Amino acid sequence: MMDLFKRQAGETLYLERARRLAPLVAASSEEIERRRELTPELVAALKEVGLFRMLLPRSLGGAELAPPRYAEVLEEVAKGDASTAWSLGQNSGCSMAAAYLAPEAARAIFDGPDGILAWGPDLPNSGKGVAVEGGFWVSGKWGFASGSRHASWLGAHVPIFAPNGSPHLGVGGRPLVRTMLFPRKSARIIDDWRVIGLRGTGSDSYAVENLFVPQEYTCSRDGPEERREEGPLYRFTSGMIYAASFGSVSLGIARATLDAFIAFARDKVPRGARRTLREDHAIQAEVGECEARLSSSRAFLFAVLGEMWEEAMGGNEPAFEQQVKLRLAATWAIRNSRDVVAAAYHRAGAAAIFEDNPFERRFRDMHAGSQQGQGRPQHFETVGQILLGLSPEGRMFR
């Protein structure tokens, strides 16, 4: 019982830390937008309170935080600045690789507060690794590496080939893919992150050419045969964590936007009107609907995460049915959050288009985030296929 009490107290500690950092996060948002990366002061503060280490193993000084509690932290940070929460979610998902690495490599990468990893998605034809004695020669170009500007290490998911060019094949005859980890300074950084929203994530592209990566600095991403940590957190794959991450970030953006609109509507009298926005019956109905969408989406996501965590705490892998629900809940949270933000933005009228209000940046950030793979509407099709007893045509998690 005492161990359970200590665990629960430790888990709430990270949410308390996020709340204490909230004023700094919010105050940094304009400079984050201008710099297209997190400010050094904010990165230092996030390191100091351990928010980059929430999902690292305890053997490396991490928290091994329960996914529902981790999601609460991201949601809280996102209320102040979406780019900060998004980067934190990306770096945290990448840190799950520590559970699959040789201990000496994991310590070299993640030891100390500066041990932060970032990578981009495994897009087709983005790179390859040639297997040789002791490691791999890696070449390629990757993008969308959120949080890479404050990271010390980068990663790349690459198909593996023999020196003669023939592919190494894995289960089912599919190309064998391994994750390569290397110091950021080994890569050529391409400053191409010029986008409509989430500008502060600094999600640059990066490239390497014939870079040798030792075997111990590679892993089979989420491959249970290479998992070295036994904690319940690592029953979750990094793909599941990304779903939880970006679902909760979306909820935080939407909550802050809706709360800002409610405050705005109390005093705003639209041009040509005699009453405030909050006295408009159509506004009242829409605010009620937005609250229902947001609260129910949050309840669904956190209920599923709670069920999966209970399963993991019992020593089991999350059931397939739970994975299906997580895919559905995360996508639903992202899409509903986008709709709530859009409703608040449009109802705020012309005031919403100015940079010095609570709506303009959140509108851009939310719509940029919903374009990312976790929010794509095809996930509903995949889940529908499964529920209808068909073989899914898409992958649930990446």
Buried (B, 14 or more C-beta within 10 A) or exposed (E): EEEEEEBEEBBEBBBEBBBEBBEBBBBBBBBBBEBBBBBEEBBEBBBEBBBBBBBBBEBBBBBBBBBBBBBBBBBBBBBBBBBBBBBBBBBBBBBBBBBBBBBEBBBBBBEEBEBBBBBBBBBEEBBBBBBEEEBBBBBBBBBBBBBBBBBBBBBBBBBBBEEEEEBBEBEEEEEBBBBBBBBBEBBEBBEEBEEEBBBBBBBBBBBBEEBBBBBBBBBBBBBEEBBBBEBBBBBBBBBBBBBBBBBBBBBBBBBBBBEBBBEBBEEBEBEEEEEBBBEBEEBEEBBEEBBEBBEEBBEBBBEBBEBBBBBBBEEEBBEEEBBBBBBBBBBBBBBBBBBBBBBBBEBBBEBBEEEEBBBBBBBBBBBBBBBBBBBBEEBBEBBEBBEEEEEBEEEBBB
